[in-house]
């Protein structure tokens, strides 16, 4: 694990641990009472931010409001404490380097806007979503000062009271909650803000294809949610010739066929070889020297390691689009998160199974086929089939935990974390490391 990422998050953990014995007295009684309840875990969850072509251009990171944190120095509310946890997680140098091509959207309390940690955020890659419930002149002045300094502000539609219009004009984004799926009402809401020129529109809580398509027609620029990962979003693609060749290769590798036979199958499709070599030579694989050919890859990696990278080719289809890429990117985060969480929990011979389950779990929405039909074509071990088909077995809790980190189900995260004997800090570290690692893969 990278010390560059570990240190800031460990400092956060140490500060929180220190607070267990030092509940502050300069805050209100409600905060002090909650501060005593610092055994309640807190978890970072993520939600992708996509453009109209399904490309993931960033992530919204949250510490859920249902999970209190111990009081940190300088904080006067638990919302500020949660904000502090988020800021500590993303100002890390390695995070910023790895996700320099992505946006990071942070929901911040109005009082957090004076936090000195804001100065450590990269202006070009950060969005500050502010929720001024009581827009005082001082708060408006602070927001406008941040906008002049180059911070990208995102203002929620419900905050657009008359006094907020000047700030809306200076904000880079306006966010609309479309989770109620009332598209007629959404049209009316858009009409009311048509005089505000400049900000880009973000649709929050996009839950299905119909809402996404409607918001795209209504000229929304960005979309938040895992709607792209729902089965049924695209027409059933079936297992076409290209993927059948990949499945044949997967089955050959799984059965430990001889290297010349595997290499001969790759030669039938030079495009597959190029894509495979691109994956293997990604920084995230960590090889000291570049792999020059499939034969070289077989010698360097062996059957088991080759199998895990071969699964990625199922997404790198000849007609792959933005949605396929988004599914693959999400599969990489999920697979790596599962692998990190299980590295000290499972036997060495089972750990590759975690990664494979994470990748293959996204094939159902990719192909829009039942998982049972997909697995019928693959020769997989019983524990992998059990996890993917029935949600049972040694890999299943890790798959469920990774999925819960995606959909923000904090109660489920807490249950699974306890079941696996993991700490909240371990889950958050694994989640951030998986996100960073996925960006090192050339997909």
Legacy VTK file of the C-alpha trace (Angstrom):
# vtk DataFile Version 3.0
C-alpha trace
ASCII
DATASET POLYDATA
POINTS 443 float
0.000 0.000 0.000
1.295 3.408 -0.928
2.625 5.396 1.997
1.801 8.587 0.116
-1.896 7.722 0.323
-1.747 5.999 3.657
-0.274 8.815 5.701
-3.014 11.474 5.365
-5.775 8.970 5.943
-3.953 7.428 8.871
-3.525 10.897 10.340
-7.274 11.316 10.057
-7.735 8.015 11.862
-5.289 8.973 14.599
-6.959 12.323 15.150
-10.311 10.575 15.413
-8.889 8.061 17.878
-7.415 10.863 19.951
-10.821 12.507 20.077
-12.189 9.425 21.821
-10.498 10.533 25.021
-10.872 14.291 24.465
-14.502 15.217 23.847
-14.465 18.969 23.382
-16.381 21.265 25.693
-16.510 24.326 23.433
-19.365 22.930 21.335
-23.062 22.545 21.984
-24.490 19.707 24.115
-25.921 17.897 21.071
-22.508 17.752 19.422
-20.886 16.630 22.686
-23.458 13.860 23.034
-22.839 12.632 19.505
-19.093 12.939 20.004
-19.334 10.369 22.756
-20.794 7.991 20.186
-17.641 7.852 18.095
-17.743 4.058 17.870
-20.304 4.469 15.075
-18.358 3.859 11.838
-18.218 6.367 9.002
-17.801 5.363 5.390
-16.850 7.173 2.223
-19.105 6.367 -0.713
-18.776 7.393 -4.332
-21.073 8.204 -7.214
-19.819 8.738 -10.773
-20.299 11.935 -12.712
-20.891 11.227 -16.419
-21.272 13.256 -19.574
-23.927 12.739 -22.239
-21.859 9.984 -23.891
-21.632 7.919 -20.674
-17.998 8.864 -20.120
-17.024 9.045 -16.451
-15.488 12.462 -15.964
-15.412 12.497 -12.175
-16.833 11.314 -8.869
-18.876 12.734 -6.053
-17.423 11.533 -2.749
-19.516 11.565 0.417
-19.315 10.755 4.092
-22.921 9.879 4.758
-24.787 12.098 7.200
-26.143 9.071 9.019
-22.692 8.202 10.336
-21.390 10.557 13.063
-17.708 11.265 13.548
-15.775 12.329 16.635
-15.271 16.065 16.965
-12.091 17.330 15.346
-10.286 20.529 16.369
-11.973 23.615 14.977
-15.257 21.917 14.072
-18.538 23.185 15.472
-20.912 20.699 13.843
-20.862 17.122 12.643
-21.395 18.270 9.078
-18.061 20.098 9.318
-16.458 16.963 10.730
-17.673 14.941 7.771
-16.416 17.608 5.406
-13.029 17.476 7.103
-12.886 13.720 6.514
-13.601 14.227 2.818
-11.032 16.972 2.406
-8.344 14.938 4.151
-9.076 12.067 1.780
-8.694 14.016 -1.454
-5.853 16.449 -0.761
-3.404 13.552 -0.791
-0.798 14.056 -3.520
-1.183 10.572 -4.984
-4.947 10.955 -5.197
-4.554 14.276 -6.965
-2.001 12.877 -9.403
-4.016 9.764 -10.195
-7.327 11.581 -10.638
-5.965 14.711 -12.273
-8.055 13.874 -15.352
-11.238 13.531 -13.283
-13.398 15.960 -11.372
-14.008 15.482 -7.653
-17.314 16.849 -6.427
-17.521 17.540 -2.693
-20.700 18.444 -0.824
-19.646 20.987 1.773
-21.358 22.718 4.653
-21.376 26.505 4.421
-19.108 26.795 7.466
-16.518 24.528 5.831
-15.912 27.151 3.158
-13.494 28.855 5.549
-11.507 25.657 6.133
-7.823 26.167 5.198
-7.778 22.681 3.649
-9.665 24.116 0.677
-6.446 25.795 -0.413
-4.885 22.361 -0.943
-7.507 21.299 -3.506
-6.566 21.466 -7.200
-8.776 24.205 -8.636
-9.023 22.626 -12.081
-10.291 19.285 -10.791
-12.525 20.216 -7.849
-16.190 21.170 -7.592
-17.544 22.554 -4.322
-21.262 21.885 -3.923
-22.615 24.368 -1.382
-25.996 24.307 0.340
-26.633 27.702 1.925
-29.784 27.094 3.924
-29.526 30.590 5.379
-27.794 32.783 2.779
-26.361 35.519 4.990
-24.468 38.401 3.360
-21.232 37.028 4.856
-21.847 33.606 3.309
-22.671 35.049 -0.085
-19.548 37.176 0.044
-17.427 34.123 0.903
-18.898 32.066 -1.962
-18.381 34.883 -4.418
-14.791 35.292 -3.211
-14.182 31.572 -3.811
-15.632 31.867 -7.326
-13.331 34.814 -8.078
-10.365 32.772 -6.829
-11.171 30.114 -9.420
-13.087 27.535 -7.376
-15.845 25.796 -9.333
-19.059 26.091 -7.318
-22.133 23.936 -7.795
-25.363 25.389 -6.443
-28.426 23.225 -5.888
-31.646 24.367 -7.525
-33.566 24.483 -4.235
-31.156 27.151 -2.984
-32.112 29.547 -5.786
-33.923 32.116 -3.684
-33.984 35.708 -5.000
-30.912 36.713 -3.031
-28.942 33.801 -4.458
-29.218 34.755 -8.128
-25.941 36.723 -8.190
-24.113 33.719 -6.750
-25.826 31.407 -9.247
-24.487 33.591 -12.053
-20.967 33.125 -10.692
-21.329 29.379 -10.126
-20.010 26.976 -12.721
-22.779 24.413 -12.167
-26.433 24.238 -11.164
-27.650 20.883 -9.851
-31.181 19.539 -10.205
-32.474 16.542 -8.249
-34.369 14.425 -10.788
-34.920 11.412 -8.530
-38.692 11.883 -8.472
-38.800 11.212 -12.254
-41.394 13.976 -12.675
-40.197 15.197 -16.050
-43.072 17.625 -16.621
-42.214 19.378 -13.374
-38.550 19.368 -14.372
-39.394 21.309 -17.544
-41.172 23.936 -15.463
-38.219 24.152 -13.094
-35.847 24.718 -15.993
-38.012 27.518 -17.341
-37.725 29.324 -14.000
-33.921 29.480 -14.240
-33.627 30.328 -17.944
-32.541 33.872 -17.129
-29.444 32.521 -15.348
-26.849 32.288 -18.083
-23.504 30.537 -17.796
-23.698 27.613 -15.353
-23.658 24.060 -16.699
-26.516 21.808 -15.602
-26.031 18.655 -13.522
-28.817 16.092 -13.092
-28.584 14.362 -9.711
-30.064 10.978 -8.766
-30.522 9.784 -12.336
-31.971 6.342 -11.687
-32.921 4.931 -15.065
-32.469 5.202 -18.816
-35.704 7.116 -19.351
-34.677 9.897 -16.985
-31.193 10.043 -18.484
-32.558 10.300 -22.026
-35.034 13.012 -21.024
-32.378 15.048 -19.178
-30.041 14.776 -22.143
-32.765 16.162 -24.427
-33.301 18.975 -21.934
-29.664 20.005 -22.430
-28.244 18.800 -19.121
-24.469 18.573 -19.346
-23.577 16.091 -16.601
-25.373 13.214 -14.898
-24.924 11.610 -11.475
-25.842 8.036 -10.673
-25.215 4.380 -11.501
-28.015 4.301 -14.093
-25.480 3.140 -16.709
-24.907 -0.091 -14.759
-28.517 -1.260 -14.839
-29.398 -4.370 -16.855
-31.840 -3.536 -19.596
-30.270 -0.185 -20.451
-29.163 -1.490 -23.848
-30.551 -4.097 -26.182
-29.418 -7.624 -25.464
-26.118 -7.949 -27.317
-25.666 -11.649 -26.955
-22.251 -13.235 -26.977
-20.962 -12.295 -30.410
-18.057 -13.753 -32.373
-15.463 -11.436 -30.858
-16.496 -12.214 -27.289
-16.800 -15.922 -28.063
-13.132 -15.852 -29.067
-12.261 -14.155 -25.770
-14.316 -16.722 -23.849
-12.470 -19.504 -25.677
-9.201 -17.904 -24.598
-10.436 -17.579 -21.026
-11.370 -21.246 -20.953
-7.999 -22.246 -22.403
-6.179 -20.213 -19.764
-8.418 -21.524 -16.974
-7.629 -25.098 -18.016
-3.882 -24.236 -18.111
-3.523 -25.047 -21.802
-0.028 -24.929 -23.271
1.357 -21.485 -24.078
1.736 -21.994 -27.864
-1.941 -22.957 -28.133
-3.045 -19.841 -26.264
-0.778 -17.606 -28.319
-2.113 -19.146 -31.542
-5.659 -18.112 -30.572
-4.526 -14.528 -29.967
-2.964 -14.422 -33.420
-6.398 -14.949 -34.957
-7.310 -11.426 -33.799
-4.361 -8.981 -33.729
-6.613 -6.313 -32.219
-7.117 -8.436 -29.109
-3.373 -8.818 -28.716
-2.871 -5.057 -28.828
-5.594 -4.420 -26.281
-4.251 -7.143 -24.029
-0.733 -5.741 -24.118
-2.083 -2.268 -23.334
-3.783 -3.600 -20.205
-0.754 -5.579 -19.064
1.645 -2.679 -19.597
-0.507 -0.286 -17.572
1.168 1.279 -14.570
-1.292 -0.455 -12.249
-0.029 -3.921 -13.162
3.354 -2.970 -11.783
5.678 -4.866 -14.130
9.291 -3.679 -14.079
9.739 -4.085 -17.837
7.224 -3.742 -20.690
5.714 -6.914 -22.101
6.512 -7.143 -25.812
4.232 -9.954 -26.990
1.525 -12.347 -25.831
4.143 -15.099 -25.597
6.231 -12.838 -23.393
3.146 -12.062 -21.283
2.496 -15.762 -20.739
6.056 -16.307 -19.572
5.994 -13.242 -17.323
2.544 -13.677 -15.804
1.551 -17.307 -16.006
-1.966 -18.609 -16.458
-3.624 -17.194 -13.336
-2.435 -13.600 -13.727
-3.113 -13.667 -17.460
-6.711 -14.740 -16.782
-7.510 -11.693 -14.674
-6.371 -9.274 -17.399
-8.053 -11.319 -20.102
-11.429 -10.721 -18.428
-11.073 -7.020 -19.245
-11.167 -7.784 -22.971
-14.837 -8.720 -22.619
-15.511 -4.990 -22.213
-13.042 -3.851 -24.888
-15.360 -4.837 -27.697
-14.869 -3.867 -31.331
-17.913 -1.633 -30.970
-17.264 -0.528 -27.396
-18.788 2.826 -26.495
-18.716 5.225 -23.590
-21.070 3.068 -21.572
-18.862 -0.019 -21.985
-15.897 2.044 -20.831
-17.851 3.335 -17.830
-18.835 -0.226 -16.891
-15.229 -1.370 -17.225
-13.962 1.527 -15.108
-16.517 0.715 -12.431
-15.631 -2.980 -12.639
-11.957 -2.126 -12.085
-12.710 -0.132 -8.935
-15.020 -2.853 -7.658
-12.574 -5.674 -8.409
-9.592 -3.918 -6.870
-11.600 -2.897 -3.794
-12.647 -6.510 -3.263
-9.067 -7.694 -3.733
-7.643 -5.241 -1.205
-10.329 -6.006 1.370
-9.702 -9.743 1.098
-5.912 -9.749 0.883
-5.507 -10.483 4.598
-8.737 -12.407 4.951
-8.595 -15.170 2.336
-6.037 -17.806 1.452
-3.525 -16.803 -1.213
-4.945 -19.199 -3.781
-8.395 -17.577 -3.462
-7.397 -13.917 -3.830
-7.419 -13.827 -7.633
-11.017 -14.993 -7.432
-11.982 -11.723 -5.748
-10.726 -9.683 -8.698
-12.358 -11.969 -11.248
-15.719 -11.868 -9.456
-15.566 -8.071 -9.347
-14.898 -7.792 -13.082
-17.391 -10.423 -14.191
-20.129 -9.004 -11.959
-20.510 -6.129 -14.452
-21.098 -8.393 -17.460
-24.844 -8.638 -16.864
-25.495 -4.928 -17.512
-22.880 -4.916 -20.287
-24.454 -7.738 -22.296
-28.011 -7.382 -20.955
-28.149 -11.133 -20.517
-28.951 -13.188 -17.407
-25.839 -13.997 -15.416
-26.652 -17.708 -15.612
-26.488 -17.569 -19.415
-23.191 -15.683 -19.348
-21.595 -18.084 -16.884
-22.707 -21.112 -18.889
-20.120 -20.196 -21.522
-17.287 -19.819 -19.016
-15.380 -22.533 -17.196
-15.193 -21.059 -13.717
-14.533 -22.461 -10.283
-17.528 -23.224 -8.097
-16.886 -20.387 -5.573
-16.859 -17.803 -8.385
-20.061 -19.190 -9.899
-21.683 -19.302 -6.467
-20.889 -15.621 -5.820
-22.061 -14.411 -9.234
-25.136 -16.625 -9.602
-26.463 -16.833 -6.063
-24.617 -14.213 -4.018
-23.214 -16.869 -1.710
-19.817 -18.282 -0.786
-16.476 -16.860 0.263
-16.402 -14.083 -2.357
-19.985 -12.875 -1.935
-19.570 -10.609 1.152
-16.787 -8.692 -0.595
-18.922 -8.262 -3.716
-21.869 -7.037 -1.646
-19.640 -4.628 0.285
-18.148 -3.148 -2.888
-21.640 -2.681 -4.342
-22.835 -1.013 -1.120
-19.952 1.481 -1.350
-21.270 2.402 -4.788
-24.923 2.895 -3.906
-24.314 4.598 -0.562
-26.054 1.957 1.558
-24.297 2.808 4.828
-26.292 0.357 6.922
-25.342 -2.477 4.580
-21.696 -1.353 4.544
-21.642 -1.420 8.336
-23.175 -4.894 8.508
-20.761 -6.385 5.983
-17.751 -4.639 7.479
-18.589 -6.127 10.862
-19.193 -9.550 9.306
-15.748 -9.498 7.665
-13.988 -8.177 10.757
-12.866 -4.983 9.012
-12.642 -1.454 10.353
-14.177 1.642 8.799
-10.670 3.014 8.248
-9.642 -0.166 6.399
-12.680 0.039 4.104
-12.119 3.737 3.357
-8.421 3.184 2.661
-9.218 0.277 0.361
-11.885 2.300 -1.440
-9.610 5.280 -2.081
-6.715 3.029 -3.098
-8.955 1.125 -5.511
-10.119 4.385 -7.069
-6.531 5.575 -7.487
-5.391 2.210 -8.862
-8.191 2.101 -11.446
-6.952 5.370 -12.901
-3.529 3.793 -13.491
-5.059 1.250 -15.861
-5.012 2.131 -19.560
-8.586 1.282 -20.567
LINES 1 444
443 0 1 2 3 4 5 6 7 8 9 10 11 12 13 14 15 16 17 18 19 20 21 22 23 24 25 26 27 28 29 30 31 32 33 34 35 36 37 38 39 40 41 42 43 44 45 46 47 48 49 50 51 52 53 54 55 56 57 58 59 60 61 62 63 64 65 66 67 68 69 70 71 72 73 74 75 76 77 78 79 80 81 82 83 84 85 86 87 88 89 90 91 92 93 94 95 96 97 98 99 100 101 102 103 104 105 106 107 108 109 110 111 112 113 114 115 116 117 118 119 120 121 122 123 124 125 126 127 128 129 130 131 132 133 134 135 136 137 138 139 140 141 142 143 144 145 146 147 148 149 150 151 152 153 154 155 156 157 158 159 160 161 162 163 164 165 166 167 168 169 170 171 172 173 174 175 176 177 178 179 180 181 182 183 184 185 186 187 188 189 190 191 192 193 194 195 196 197 198 199 200 201 202 203 204 205 206 207 208 209 210 211 212 213 214 215 216 217 218 219 220 221 222 223 224 225 226 227 228 229 230 231 232 233 234 235 236 237 238 239 240 241 242 243 244 245 246 247 248 249 250 251 252 253 254 255 256 257 258 259 260 261 262 263 264 265 266 267 268 269 270 271 272 273 274 275 276 277 278 279 280 281 282 283 284 285 286 287 288 289 290 291 292 293 294 295 296 297 298 299 300 301 302 303 304 305 306 307 308 309 310 311 312 313 314 315 316 317 318 319 320 321 322 323 324 325 326 327 328 329 330 331 332 333 334 335 336 337 338 339 340 341 342 343 344 345 346 347 348 349 350 351 352 353 354 355 356 357 358 359 360 361 362 363 364 365 366 367 368 369 370 371 372 373 374 375 376 377 378 379 380 381 382 383 384 385 386 387 388 389 390 391 392 393 394 395 396 397 398 399 400 401 402 403 404 405 406 407 408 409 410 411 412 413 414 415 416 417 418 419 420 421 422 423 424 425 426 427 428 429 430 431 432 433 434 435 436 437 438 439 440 441 442
